Amino acid sequence: MTDTARLPAASLTDFVTSLLQGAGMRADDAKLCAEAFILQEMRGVTTHGLRRVRPAVESLVAGRLNPRATCEVVSDDAATAVLDGNGGVGMVACMAAMDRAIAKARTYGIGIVTVRNNNHFLAAAPYCLRAVDAGQIGIAMSNSYGAMAYTGTTKATPGNAPMGYGIPGEAFPLVFDAAMTISAGKLQQWSREGVPIPEGLQGLNADGEPTTDPAEVLAGVTLPIGLHKGAGLTIMVEALSGMLGGGSFVHGGRPEDAAMEMDTYSQCCLAIDVARFLPLAELKHRVAAYVAAIKLRPLAPGHTELLAPGERAYRSYVMCRDEGVPVEDEVRADLQACASTVGVASLL
């Protein structure tokens, strides 16, 4: 099997589900997480797909994650709710939060649900697409470890503020999913590939000097996208997740100890019922017209086409759906190691 060989998405999902079950998770929870991992891989976001399975399995086996945590309702009032993840796998409680937000949006037009005492939620896209599948607009965000320098300092201060949205469309949904800085996964990918950080992004090396060398930034610190503008958006994300959600913020700390290690992850999920504003088909048509208008603009030198948010990921998803999911050699080795650890027969 080469690094370009492909496996059916369903078979790969079953395999990852068995790995997570072998590490102690309930069958339904394991399948939910496996579907999120595979969805990200199919969308071409390999930094937040199958590469994250081994760390999850290792954390479950080591007891750092509660494999059988039960998501509890802390409060539920009209269009809002607060959930407690009880230290389980982050995707389980966060998807429960989005599902509850979707249900509330059907009743109230909008739903907003936070989840506290949780863990890493992987990425925003799986939750946003859950809302899209329900005919709604979805927004998801999370707090995170202190990861980037606030504007004017060279020390990691706020988290990288992962956030995203999903909007129903005719040909494909508009999906934005990004941190407010360069993720460590992307820096590692560019470092492996030997390519510089793309134009418009940069970080600081260990001496606090600007650089586009991903290896140097890994040893230093990233900067907010758009500098003060990205920093401002980061505060909004941390306000709705870390602050409002009852988790950690400001370098993973509490107000009384801003330099402490990460305490708990928390997320915020919002769902908006499109039908409260206009028919879903009309919104999809408007989205398609918006995308078409963008694509009518002339191309800048060096560009071959204009892509809307989520368009490249959708193309990757369709190819993987039809032709199978490619599994890189390094990732295949990780998954095989997981299978050996938990006593599951390897699919690879």
Secondary structure, DSSP 8 states (H G I E B T S, - for coil): --TT-EE-HHHHHHHHHHHHHHTT--HHHHHHHHHHHHHHHHTT-GGGTGGGHHHHHHHHHHTSSBTT---EEEEEETTEEEEE-TTB-HHHHHHHHHHHHHHHHHHHSEEEEEEEEE-----SHHHHHHHHHTTEEEEEEE---B-BB-TT-SSB-SB---EEEEE--SSS-EEEEE-SS--HHHHHHHHHHT----TT--EE-TTS-EE--HHHHHHSEE--TTTHHHHHHHHHHHIIIIITTTS-BTTTBBTTBTTS----EEEEEEEEEGGGTS-HHHHHHHHHHHHHHHHTS---TT-S----TTHHHHHHHHHHHHH-EE--HHHHHHHHHHHHHHT-----
